[in-house]
């Protein structure tokens, strides 16, 4: 058995205006740092064995805050990184919504591909494989995996046996924790979208 806390990075400055995706140089805002500091305090009593993180700046900064509080190192993994949004990376949400491909992406996540980027099936596959690998490394331990909203959603949909089209039924807020257990019986969701208290 392994317990995995899936932590979405804290708020960043482009939130709501620009699709950051894998853009470099997108760090946490002051509020984002406060969100993650609150999560680190919450995790301090949970006997965390390891921290894994997407290598992007906002997840790296989030992982560093948690690691400092818990006295742990960080292992960065490309398989828990943000979606590759392809042509839409760095675009405003207004311009993306005007793209006729946006509606297909919104409504048919299991079939649509991002222009020049990944499909949600690819994202889900790499994230689930990463979590299974991490769980095998940490039998009878708890770990933190710092990732991104869509990536975490994809793993939770898999754990819940829900189709990717149910994407909008799960809220994964900035700085939120969602917790799963992986053991010989499969995957069980223990907590969902636990928000930091500021």
Secondary structure, DSSP 8 states (H G I E B T S, - for coil): -EEEEEEE---BTTTTTB--TT-TT--B-HHHHHHHHHHHHHHTTS-EEEEEE-SSHHHHHHHHHHHHHHT---EE-GGGS----GGGTT-BHHHHHTSTHHHHHHH-TTT-B-TTS-BHHHHHHHHHHHHHHHHHHTTTEEEEEEE-HHHHHHHHHHHHT--GGGGGG----TT-EEEEEEETTEEEEEEEEE----
